[in-house]
């Protein structure tokens, strides 16, 4: 009986941690997350957070497609001058930044206005590298709202003056699973903040003109 009570206590504490962390991230980011282009202040650089183009079972990943749409819309509205694509390039067979670049060019973005970060293995890396490697103290993050909130939360911890623009979100069961995983990602982000975790790689500085 005591063991069952202990397990129940652990479960309850875990739920409380998930919920409280979720609301804390929302609270810390709410003033810097935008859904309307007209309300969005201009920044030189838009940080486009990477994801896979295709889903595991085939078909285009809508998170990817909607982020492309959002980045193109911001560029054409004059809200950003450059798009810094940050994503995973963990192997020769998986290259998020180049895939994004190819599709951005197809949508009319000049190649010389696209900069690639091949070491954006996770959101923390992407955000911090935009400052430490690419020299941007202020920039606009581009992703879905739930992702933007976590990215802004991390940016604030690293004293980065970032704002975010929300790409269209994804509904259905696929979207629900992703948002469910986001609860755990926010707990991990809070732990990273607590222990001042740094990006996996930094390297030489790259100037965005």
TIKOL-455390 format. One line per field, with one value per residue: residue number from 1; residue in three letters; x, y, z of N, C-alpha, C in turn. Coordinates in steps of 0.02 Angstrom, whole numbers, plus 50000, padded with zeros to 5 digits. Layout:
<nodes>
nr	c(NUM:...)
rest	c(Ala:...)
n.x	c(X:...)
n.y	c(Y:...)
n.z	c(Z:...)
ca.x	c(X:...)
ca.y	c(Y:...)
ca.z	c(Z:...)
c.x	c(X:...)
c.y	c(Y:...)
c.z	c(Z:...)
</nodes>
This chain:
<nodes>
nr	c(1:2:3:4:5:6:7:8:9:10:11:12:13:14:15:16:17:18:19:20:21:22:23:24:25:26:27:28:29:30:31:32:33:34:35:36:37:38:39:40:41:42:43:44:45:46:47:48:49:50:51:52:53:54:55:56:57:58:59:60:61:62:63:64:65:66:67:68:69:70:71:72:73:74:75:76:77:78:79:80:81:82:83:84:85:86:87:88:89:90:91:92:93:94:95:96:97:98:99:100:101:102:103:104:105:106:107:108:109:110:111:112:113:114:115:116:117:118:119:120:121:122:123:124:125:126:127:128:129:130:131:132:133:134:135:136:137:138:139:140:141:142:143:144:145:146:147:148:149:150:151:152:153:154:155:156:157:158:159:160:161:162:163:164:165:166:167:168:169:170:171:172:173:174:175:176:177:178:179:180:181:182:183:184:185:186:187:188:189:190:191:192:193:194:195:196:197:198:199:200:201:202:203:204:205:206:207:208:209)
rest	c(Unk:Unk:Unk:Unk:Unk:Unk:Unk:Unk:Unk:Unk:Unk:Unk:Unk:Unk:Unk:Unk:Unk:Unk:Unk:Unk:Unk:Unk:Unk:Unk:Unk:Unk:Unk:Unk:Unk:Unk:Unk:Unk:Unk:Unk:Unk:Unk:Unk:Unk:Unk:Unk:Unk:Unk:Unk:Unk:Unk:Unk:Unk:Unk:Unk:Unk:Unk:Unk:Unk:Unk:Unk:Unk:Unk:Unk:Unk:Unk:Unk:Unk:Unk:Unk:Unk:Unk:Unk:Unk:Unk:Unk:Unk:Unk:Unk:Unk:Unk:Unk:Unk:Unk:Unk:Unk:Unk:Unk:Unk:Unk:Unk:Unk:Unk:Unk:Unk:Unk:Unk:Unk:Unk:Unk:Unk:Unk:Unk:Unk:Unk:Unk:Unk:Unk:Unk:Unk:Unk:Unk:Unk:Unk:Unk:Unk:Unk:Unk:Unk:Unk:Unk:Unk:Unk:Unk:Unk:Unk:Unk:Unk:Unk:Unk:Unk:Unk:Unk:Unk:Unk:Unk:Unk:Unk:Unk:Unk:Unk:Unk:Unk:Unk:Unk:Unk:Unk:Unk:Unk:Unk:Unk:Unk:Unk:Unk:Unk:Unk:Unk:Unk:Unk:Unk:Unk:Unk:Unk:Unk:Unk:Unk:Unk:Unk:Unk:Unk:Unk:Unk:Unk:Unk:Unk:Unk:Unk:Unk:Unk:Unk:Unk:Unk:Unk:Unk:Unk:Unk:Unk:Unk:Unk:Unk:Unk:Unk:Unk:Unk:Unk:Unk:Unk:Unk:Unk:Unk:Unk:Unk:Unk:Unk:Unk:Unk:Unk:Unk:Unk:Unk:Unk:Unk:Unk:Unk:Unk)
n.x	c(50041:50096:50192:50113:50055:50167:50204:50092:50106:50223:50178:50079:50160:50237:50143:50103:50225:50238:50126:50141:50265:50235:50142:50224:50320:50237:50193:50314:50345:50242:50230:50308:50275:50201:50058:50005:50058:50062:50074:50198:50361:50503:50648:50819:50856:50773:50749:50731:50665:50713:50640:50588:50555:50470:50346:50352:50275:50263:50221:50202:50267:50167:50204:50328:50292:50208:50295:50383:50293:50267:50394:50420:50314:50347:50469:50430:50345:50431:50474:50583:50754:50846:50850:50888:50917:50902:50948:50949:51087:51134:51182:51241:51129:51026:50973:50916:50931:50975:50872:50765:50817:50819:50681:50639:50702:50634:50515:50539:50632:50783:50940:51053:51003:50980:51039:51130:51126:51203:51211:51103:51046:50952:50823:50880:51014:50999:50947:51044:51160:51125:51151:51285:51366:51319:51307:51192:51103:50972:50827:50702:50607:50545:50418:50296:50170:50178:50308:50380:50356:50432:50558:50574:50573:50694:50781:50770:50834:50965:50990:50948:50874:50744:50602:50450:50367:50215:50194:50066:49971:49959:49828:49727:49764:49902:49952:49912:49991:50116:50106:50086:50212:50278:50258:50348:50465:50469:50491:50619:50684:50675:50756:50876:50895:50907:51027:51111:51144:51240:51256:51288:51387:51489:51594:51678:51642:51512:51474:51325:51281)
n.y	c(49940:50064:50077:50094:50216:50295:50286:50347:50475:50515:50516:50618:50729:50734:50768:50893:50961:50958:51033:51157:51201:51214:51323:51422:51440:51490:51608:51680:51707:51771:51907:51924:51850:51837:51837:51906:51982:52122:52174:52141:52186:52244:52146:52119:51986:51831:51689:51534:51391:51223:51070:50905:50876:50777:50662:50519:50414:50448:50579:50760:50850:50950:51046:51086:51136:51244:51326:51365:51441:51545:51605:51651:51741:51839:51887:51941:52038:52129:52118:52049:52037:51939:51760:51647:51485:51357:51197:51016:50924:50793:50684:50625:50593:50663:50822:50957:51104:51130:51075:51158:51277:51253:51245:51370:51452:51410:51470:51601:51671:51759:51679:51734:51790:51694:51603:51469:51363:51227:51161:51161:51071:51061:51161:51250:51255:51314:51442:51501:51493:51579:51700:51689:51633:51684:51816:51891:51992:52023:51954:51874:51737:51596:51485:51360:51412:51347:51300:51418:51484:51411:51431:51571:51580:51515:51602:51720:51680:51679:51809:51866:51970:51926:51903:51820:51743:51667:51525:51441:51324:51145:51034:50891:50716:50701:50827:50835:50738:50794:50913:50856:50799:50916:50962:50886:50930:51061:51048:50993:51104:51195:51132:51138:51277:51296:51231:51297:51250:51232:51257:51115:51131:51272:51362:51447:51620:51682:51805:51892:51989)
n.z	c(50000:50041:49943:49828:49858:49855:49720:49663:49715:49649:49517:49524:49560:49446:49348:49395:49380:49239:49197:49265:49217:49082:49083:49135:49035:48933:48994:49007:48877:48812:48775:48665:48555:48399:48292:48186:48039:48016:48142:48182:48230:48131:48093:48052:48026:48004:48098:48046:48105:48094:48026:47980:47806:47762:47823:47932:47882:47753:47635:47639:47774:47868:47962:47915:47786:47820:47891:47791:47715:47807:47823:47694:47679:47776:47727:47602:47645:47695:47825:47868:47815:47787:47788:47907:47908:48018:48063:48076:48020:48026:47956:47794:47727:47778:47784:47839:47830:47694:47619:47656:47604:47464:47437:47478:47384:47270:47298:47275:47353:47358:47332:47392:47505:47595:47730:47798:47939:47994:48113:48198:48300:48399:48475:48570:48528:48400:48430:48516:48436:48333:48389:48445:48344:48221:48247:48287:48390:48400:48330:48225:48264:48178:48176:48228:48349:48477:48475:48456:48577:48668:48612:48626:48764:48793:48727:48803:48920:48877:48859:48737:48618:48557:48449:48394:48256:48219:48126:48031:48124:48151:48138:48184:48229:48216:48247:48380:48444:48428:48502:48625:48651:48664:48795:48870:48810:48853:48988:48981:48924:49029:49123:49056:49058:49196:49224:49141:49010:48862:48682:48573:48476:48431:48359:48219:48188:48083:47973:47941:47810)
ca.x	c(50000:50140:50224:50065:50048:50229:50198:50040:50136:50270:50137:50049:50213:50256:50090:50109:50284:50224:50077:50168:50317:50201:50114:50279:50348:50188:50195:50377:50353:50180:50236:50355:50252:50154:50022:49987:50118:50061:50093:50266:50417:50552:50716:50861:50860:50723:50777:50682:50683:50707:50604:50591:50506:50423:50325:50379:50234:50257:50183:50235:50257:50135:50243:50378:50260:50182:50352:50404:50243:50276:50457:50411:50269:50384:50518:50397:50315:50484:50483:50650:50796:50881:50822:50938:50886:50941:50919:50992:51122:51171:51213:51239:51063:50975:50999:50860:50941:50979:50805:50729:50845:50795:50610:50633:50721:50578:50462:50558:50680:50849:50987:51100:50969:50970:51100:51117:51159:51197:51220:51045:51022:50891:50803:50929:51072:50980:50938:51108:51206:51107:51186:51356:51400:51297:51313:51128:51077:50899:50803:50633:50603:50488:50397:50229:50165:50203:50381:50403:50354:50491:50618:50579:50592:50766:50816:50772:50885:51031:50992:50939:50815:50709:50529:50433:50307:50183:50170:50003:49979:49936:49775:49720:49800:49973:49965:49903:50050:50172:50096:50097:50284:50302:50259:50412:50518:50471:50525:50690:50710:50683:50814:50934:50903:50929:51097:51148:51169:51263:51250:51336:51443:51487:51637:51696:51587:51492:51440:51270:51290)
ca.y	c(50000:50122:50082:50122:50288:50328:50291:50397:50540:50530:50533:50683:50779:50739:50805:50963:50989:50968:51087:51221:51221:51236:51390:51468:51455:51533:51674:51715:51722:51795:51975:51925:51803:51872:51798:51950:52013:52194:52192:52116:52233:52219:52127:52103:51914:51784:51623:51482:51329:51166:51009:50861:50892:50722:50624:50451:50370:50477:50641:50820:50871:51016:51094:51110:51176:51307:51368:51394:51493:51601:51639:51686:51797:51891:51917:51981:52096:52173:52112:52022:52045:51876:51701:51601:51419:51317:51130:50957:50895:50742:50635:50645:50577:50704:50890:51003:51172:51133:51061:51221:51326:51237:51262:51444:51480:51396:51517:51669:51703:51759:51635:51772:51811:51634:51582:51403:51340:51154:51132:51174:51004:51069:51232:51288:51266:51361:51509:51527:51500:51639:51756:51679:51617:51727:51886:51926:52003:52028:51922:51849:51664:51575:51416:51360:51449:51308:51297:51486:51501:51381:51464:51637:51566:51501:51663:51766:51656:51695:51882:51880:52011:51892:51898:51761:51745:51601:51492:51406:51263:51083:51001:50818:50675:50714:50888:50821:50702:50841:50958:50816:50795:50983:50968:50859:50974:51121:51028:50988:51171:51224:51101:51168:51345:51290:51210:51338:51206:51268:51219:51061:51160:51343:51367:51512:51666:51692:51870:51902:52058)
ca.z	c(50000:50043:49877:49782:49874:49831:49646:49650:49730:49595:49459:49536:49555:49375:49313:49418:49348:49169:49189:49288:49170:49021:49092:49146:48969:48900:49027:48994:48805:48781:48748:48608:48505:48356:48242:48130:48008:48023:48211:48195:48216:48083:48112:47995:48014:48028:48113:48028:48141:48049:48039:47921:47754:47752:47881:47934:47841:47687:47630:47662:47843:47865:48001:47868:47734:47848:47909:47728:47700:47853:47808:47630:47691:47812:47682:47551:47679:47718:47898:47877:47755:47777:47822:47934:47916:48066:48071:48086:47963:48062:47912:47724:47700:47811:47781:47844:47804:47621:47594:47664:47556:47396:47431:47484:47319:47225:47315:47255:47398:47327:47365:47433:47565:47636:47765:47827:48000:47992:48180:48239:48318:48439:48478:48608:48484:48348:48458:48541:48381:48296:48422:48456:48281:48165:48269:48291:48457:48394:48269:48227:48260:48136:48186:48255:48412:48534:48469:48466:48648:48700:48586:48658:48834:48793:48707:48860:48967:48850:48849:48666:48606:48502:48445:48354:48215:48219:48066:48040:48162:48120:48177:48182:48278:48210:48285:48452:48468:48431:48559:48685:48662:48682:48868:48893:48784:48894:49050:48964:48915:49095:49154:49021:49086:49265:49225:49093:48957:48804:48619:48561:48437:48414:48300:48193:48176:48013:47971:47895:47786)
c.x	c(50044:50175:50177:50056:50109:50226:50148:50068:50184:50232:50107:50101:50236:50206:50094:50169:50272:50179:50106:50223:50287:50176:50169:50311:50301:50190:50257:50383:50296:50186:50276:50336:50195:50121:50003:50048:50119:50083:50166:50318:50466:50617:50755:50856:50799:50755:50724:50704:50665:50662:50608:50538:50452:50407:50351:50341:50224:50214:50221:50217:50228:50171:50297:50346:50237:50239:50381:50357:50255:50339:50452:50368:50305:50434:50484:50361:50367:50497:50551:50688:50834:50844:50879:50903:50930:50909:50972:51022:51166:51203:51207:51171:51008:51002:50941:50874:50941:50910:50761:50752:50818:50722:50598:50650:50665:50520:50481:50605:50749:50899:51034:51068:50953:51037:51084:51159:51149:51203:51162:51011:50960:50879:50854:50990:51057:50978:51005:51158:51189:51142:51262:51396:51383:51289:51249:51104:51001:50879:50732:50633:50539:50476:50323:50228:50195:50279:50411:50405:50415:50555:50628:50600:50667:50805:50822:50826:50955:51036:50989:50873:50776:50634:50514:50369:50280:50163:50104:50015:49948:49884:49781:49764:49875:49993:49959:49963:50109:50166:50103:50170:50313:50304:50325:50470:50524:50503:50600:50721:50721:50743:50878:50948:50932:51004:51140:51182:51185:51253:51303:51397:51433:51530:51649:51634:51576:51450:51383:51270:51227)
c.y	c(50063:50132:50114:50197:50327:50338:50345:50467:50562:50552:50603:50739:50788:50780:50879:50997:51004:51029:51155:51246:51247:51308:51442:51488:51502:51603:51713:51738:51762:51865:51978:51877:51835:51824:51839:51987:52088:52217:52178:52170:52201:52200:52112:52029:51877:51716:51570:51416:51268:51111:50967:50882:50839:50687:50552:50403:50397:50540:50700:50834:50942:51067:51126:51158:51244:51353:51401:51452:51555:51640:51680:51748:51854:51925:51963:52042:52145:52171:52081:52031:51981:51820:51656:51535:51377:51250:51076:50935:50839:50689:50659:50632:50620:50775:50939:51071:51176:51120:51124:51272:51314:51258:51337:51477:51469:51445:51590:51705:51701:51716:51672:51801:51752:51612:51516:51390:51264:51121:51150:51110:51006:51144:51274:51304:51319:51432:51539:51538:51561:51700:51745:51665:51666:51800:51925:51931:52009:51996:51896:51773:51645:51500:51418:51391:51411:51305:51366:51505:51473:51415:51533:51629:51554:51564:51712:51745:51675:51769:51902:51916:51983:51902:51838:51774:51674:51578:51457:51341:51204:51051:50926:50782:50688:50775:50876:50786:50749:50887:50920:50810:50862:50993:50944:50903:51036:51106:51023:51057:51205:51196:51129:51238:51342:51274:51246:51295:51248:51226:51166:51086:51235:51352:51439:51554:51675:51756:51869:51975:52099)
c.z	c(50000:49976:49827:49794:49849:49755:49628:49662:49674:49532:49465:49530:49483:49335:49331:49384:49274:49158:49208:49242:49105:49028:49105:49079:48930:48928:49008:48921:48775:48750:48684:48553:48465:48306:48181:48104:48020:48092:48226:48181:48166:48117:48048:47976:48043:48038:48101:48058:48099:48074:47976:47870:47748:47818:47876:47888:47771:47686:47659:47735:47843:47909:47957:47818:47761:47871:47847:47710:47742:47837:47744:47640:47727:47767:47631:47580:47705:47792:47916:47811:47738:47814:47842:47948:47961:48076:48077:48019:47990:48019:47840:47693:47731:47819:47780:47814:47728:47590:47599:47612:47486:47387:47438:47417:47268:47237:47304:47302:47365:47367:47411:47496:47612:47665:47801:47889:48005:48060:48227:48260:48362:48447:48515:48564:48432:48373:48479:48485:48338:48324:48420:48392:48226:48186:48275:48364:48458:48328:48280:48216:48221:48147:48208:48326:48470:48535:48482:48540:48684:48677:48617:48731:48840:48776:48765:48910:48944:48831:48775:48657:48547:48508:48401:48315:48208:48149:48082:48077:48125:48166:48173:48233:48276:48251:48360:48480:48476:48491:48625:48702:48684:48757:48896:48870:48826:48962:49038:48955:48982:49132:49122:49047:49155:49268:49172:49039:48895:48741:48612:48525:48432:48351:48279:48178:48101:48010:47920:47874:47796)
</nodes>
